[in-house]
Amino acid sequence: MLKVAVFDDVVAARAEQFHIPGLTVEVFAHADDAPVVCARGGFDVVFMDFAMGPGRLDGATAVRDLRAAGCRAKIIGISSDPAANALMRTAGADDALGSKSHLRSYLVHIGATHQRAS
């Protein structure tokens, strides 16, 4: 099973849960302590929202902090703003989703790909 972390205030506020074959998914409302959370959780894939509310780290800073802490997980930015996704890629994200509405389908895709490879 792939371990996936989703750092997104909106997904957390909706209390969205993802039951996808091949994946264990945990959702976090902010990324202020993302390096500690990721080190403890041993995540394979991290989805990072760019804007997680006033007073919270932005996604680019969180991605930079994760990479500086040695995080080797695949990191995917999530923002409908192309400039925000570009900032997260520059900070070390591997890829970006242009919309949160694509999150579930992307998770299904990586779960199915992982199961076929196992």
Backbone hydrogen bonds, N-H to C=O, Kabsch-Sander energy under -0.5 kcal/mol:
donor,donor_aa,acceptor,acceptor_aa,energy
2,L,22,G,-2.7
4,V,2,L,-0.5
4,V,24,T,-3.2
5,A,45,V,-2.4
6,V,26,E,-2.6
7,F,5,A,-0.5
7,F,47,F,-3.0
8,D,6,V,-0.8
8,D,28,F,-2.4
12,A,8,D,-2.2
13,A,9,D,-2.5
14,R,10,V,-2.0
15,A,12,A,-1.4
16,E,11,V,-2.1
19,H,17,Q,-0.6
20,I,18,F,-0.7
23,L,20,I,-2.2
24,T,2,L,-2.6
26,E,4,V,-2.6
28,F,6,V,-3.2
34,A,31,A,-1.8
37,V,33,D,-2.5
38,C,34,A,-3.1
39,A,35,P,-2.1
40,R,36,V,-2.3
41,G,37,V,-2.3
42,G,38,C,-1.8
43,F,38,C,-0.8
44,D,3,K,-2.8
45,V,3,K,-1.8
46,V,74,K,-3.2
47,F,5,A,-3.1
48,M,76,I,-2.7
49,D,7,F,-2.6
49,D,47,F,-0.5
50,F,78,I,-1.2
52,M,50,F,-0.6
56,R,53,G,-1.8
59,G,50,F,-2.5
62,A,58,D,-2.3
63,V,59,G,-2.7
64,R,60,A,-2.4
65,D,61,T,-2.6
66,L,62,A,-2.5
67,R,63,V,-2.6
68,A,64,R,-2.5
69,A,65,D,-1.7
70,G,67,R,-1.5
71,C,66,L,-2.6
74,K,44,D,-2.4
76,I,46,V,-3.2
77,G,95,D,-2.5
78,I,48,M,-2.6
79,S,97,L,-2.1
85,N,81,D,-2.1
86,A,82,P,-2.2
87,L,83,A,-2.2
88,M,84,A,-2.1
89,R,85,N,-2.3
90,T,86,A,-2.5
91,A,87,L,-1.8
92,G,88,M,-0.7
92,G,89,R,-1.0
93,A,88,M,-2.8
94,D,75,I,-2.5
95,D,75,I,-1.4
97,L,77,G,-3.1
102,H,99,S,-1.4
103,L,100,K,-1.8
106,Y,102,H,-2.3
107,L,103,L,-2.6
108,V,104,R,-2.5
109,H,105,S,-2.1
110,I,106,Y,-2.5
111,G,107,L,-2.4
112,A,108,V,-2.5
113,T,109,H,-2.5
114,H,110,I,-2.3
115,Q,111,G,-2.2
116,R,112,A,-2.2
117,A,113,T,-1.7
118,S,114,H,-1.3
